[in-house]
Amino acid sequence: MFDKYKSKSVTLRLTTHDNLYNLSKKVRPGDTLSIPRTIEYLKDFYDTNSSNSQSNATKGNTNGIQKKEISQS
């Protein structure tokens, strides 16, 4: 059988599966995602925010606000 998505399966605890199912209804209001799509969505969200945080840290920004340097006399 041809697997066009190159997918693998994972085993989740029932509580984790229930949490993902509940999240699948909340991450995009009005649209219920599948469990795998919810995981992909959360991963993409994390990657985007993680790269923004690293970029802000290297520029001296915190939440997009420029930090002022304190001059020492």
Backbone as CSV, one residue per row, in Angstrom:
resi,resn,N_x,N_y,N_z,CA_x,CA_y,CA_z,C_x,C_y,C_z
1,MET,0.838,-1.183,0.000,0.000,0.000,0.000,0.884,1.249,0.000
2,PHE,0.527,2.220,-0.800,1.285,3.455,-0.942,0.851,4.467,0.114
3,ASP,1.812,4.994,0.856,1.534,5.977,1.902,1.984,7.342,1.399
4,LYS,1.070,8.118,0.824,1.462,9.385,0.214,1.871,10.436,1.242
5,TYR,1.490,10.266,2.518,1.840,11.242,3.541,3.062,10.840,4.351
6,LYS,3.599,9.646,4.104,4.761,9.163,4.854,4.510,9.299,6.349
7,SER,3.417,8.750,6.809,3.022,8.917,8.204,3.442,7.735,9.061
8,LYS,3.468,7.980,10.355,3.723,6.950,11.351,2.656,7.087,12.423
9,SER,2.485,6.045,13.183,1.488,6.103,14.253,2.186,6.258,15.596
10,VAL,1.465,6.824,16.529,1.954,6.973,17.898,0.852,6.504,18.841
11,THR,1.262,6.116,20.027,0.314,5.727,21.055,0.228,6.851,22.064
12,LEU,-1.001,7.271,22.343,-1.235,8.360,23.290,-2.041,7.841,24.471
13,ARG,-1.809,8.411,25.622,-2.675,8.125,26.769,-4.057,8.670,26.451
14,LEU,-5.053,8.074,27.036,-6.428,8.510,26.762,-6.638,9.971,27.116
15,THR,-6.044,10.420,28.220,-6.213,11.827,28.614,-5.549,12.764,27.604
16,THR,-4.395,12.358,27.076,-3.716,13.175,26.070,-4.550,13.231,24.796
17,HIS,-5.112,12.107,24.401,-5.965,12.063,23.212,-7.190,12.948,23.417
18,ASP,-7.801,12.862,24.597,-8.967,13.706,24.899,-8.599,15.185,24.856
19,ASN,-7.432,15.535,25.409,-6.978,16.934,25.379,-6.770,17.406,23.944
20,LEU,-6.149,16.574,23.123,-5.943,16.942,21.716,-7.278,17.075,20.980
21,TYR,-8.206,16.190,21.282,-9.521,16.275,20.651,-10.207,17.586,21.020
22,ASN,-10.132,17.963,22.301,-10.732,19.234,22.743,-10.024,20.419,22.085
23,LEU,-8.695,20.359,21.992,-7.948,21.432,21.322,-8.311,21.531,19.848
24,SER,-8.589,20.387,19.225,-8.893,20.374,17.796,-10.131,21.198,17.470
25,LYS,-11.002,21.396,18.468,-12.201,22.212,18.263,-11.968,23.680,18.598
26,LYS,-10.828,23.992,19.265,-10.590,25.350,19.740,-9.537,26.124,18.956
27,VAL,-8.584,25.437,18.328,-7.469,26.158,17.707,-7.906,27.014,16.527
28,ARG,-8.884,26.559,15.785,-9.455,27.364,14.696,-10.960,27.390,14.883
29,PRO,-11.476,28.447,15.495,-12.912,28.520,15.773,-13.750,28.292,14.510
30,GLY,-14.788,27.475,14.655,-15.664,27.171,13.539,-15.177,26.028,12.676
31,ASP,-14.022,25.463,12.996,-13.445,24.382,12.205,-12.859,23.344,13.154
32,THR,-13.263,22.095,13.020,-12.709,21.024,13.840,-11.622,20.324,13.042
33,LEU,-10.405,20.313,13.579,-9.277,19.676,12.916,-9.164,18.226,13.364
34,SER,-8.514,17.418,12.555,-8.194,16.062,12.983,-7.084,16.139,14.025
35,ILE,-6.868,15.059,14.757,-5.811,15.022,15.763,-4.445,15.260,15.104
36,PRO,-4.106,14.566,14.006,-2.802,14.838,13.371,-2.671,16.276,12.886
37,ARG,-3.734,16.842,12.331,-3.679,18.231,11.855,-3.545,19.197,13.036
38,THR,-4.170,18.878,14.163,-4.040,19.707,15.359,-2.588,19.726,15.827
39,ILE,-1.948,18.565,15.820,-0.540,18.483,16.219,0.328,19.293,15.258
40,GLU,0.088,19.190,13.951,0.844,19.973,12.968,0.622,21.469,13.192
41,TYR,-0.618,21.860,13.454,-0.951,23.261,13.684,-0.197,23.797,14.902
42,LEU,-0.204,23.033,15.995,0.489,23.446,17.212,1.997,23.507,16.993
43,LYS,2.547,22.571,16.234,3.977,22.574,15.924,4.342,23.817,15.112
44,ASP,3.546,24.117,14.084,3.791,25.314,13.278,3.684,26.580,14.121
45,PHE,2.688,26.628,14.997,2.507,27.772,15.884,3.722,27.931,16.789
46,TYR,4.194,26.828,17.348,5.363,26.860,18.222,6.599,27.319,17.449
47,ASP,6.796,26.748,16.255,7.961,27.124,15.445,7.957,28.611,15.121
48,THR,6.804,29.145,14.769,6.686,30.560,14.433,6.997,31.428,15.643
49,ASN,6.405,31.098,16.773,6.617,31.898,17.979,8.007,31.704,18.550
50,SER,8.551,30.530,18.402,9.896,30.264,18.896,10.920,31.067,18.099
51,SER,10.765,31.111,16.784,11.705,31.869,15.962,11.560,33.364,16.214
52,ASN,10.346,33.847,16.480,10.137,35.258,16.814,10.792,35.591,18.141
53,SER,10.693,34.690,19.121,11.293,34.922,20.429,12.808,34.983,20.318
54,GLN,13.393,34.085,19.526,14.836,34.085,19.354,15.284,35.342,18.633
55,SER,14.521,35.779,17.654,14.852,36.988,16.911,14.796,38.204,17.830
56,ASN,13.759,38.271,18.671,13.622,39.390,19.599,14.730,39.379,20.637
57,ALA,15.137,38.209,21.074,16.195,38.116,22.081,17.523,38.619,21.527
58,THR,17.791,38.324,20.252,19.058,38.772,19.681,19.042,40.268,19.410
59,LYS,17.858,40.845,19.238,17.756,42.278,18.972,17.559,43.078,20.257
60,GLY,17.412,42.387,21.382,17.177,43.090,22.642,15.733,43.473,22.828
61,ASN,14.828,42.807,22.130,13.402,43.112,22.247,12.735,42.117,23.176
62,THR,11.716,42.575,23.848,10.867,41.707,24.641,9.442,41.987,24.224
63,ASN,8.793,40.989,23.657,7.416,41.140,23.172,7.289,42.323,22.216
64,GLY,8.288,42.528,21.395,8.227,43.577,20.393,8.508,44.974,20.923
65,ILE,8.865,45.110,22.186,9.145,46.418,22.778,10.649,46.574,22.918
66,GLN,11.170,47.662,22.406,12.608,47.906,22.465,13.015,48.247,23.893
67,LYS,14.049,47.564,24.384,14.550,47.867,25.715,15.487,49.072,25.628
68,LYS,15.395,49.954,26.594,16.268,51.130,26.640,17.511,50.767,27.421
69,GLU,18.637,51.202,26.920,19.883,50.976,27.646,19.988,51.981,28.764
70,ILE,20.447,51.501,29.876,20.625,52.379,31.040,22.093,52.813,31.040
71,SER,22.289,54.100,30.915,23.674,54.589,30.909,24.141,54.709,32.341
72,GLN,25.341,54.229,32.541,25.923,54.284,33.884,26.924,55.439,33.929
73,SER,26.819,56.249,34.959,27.701,57.407,35.100,28.933,57.048,35.873
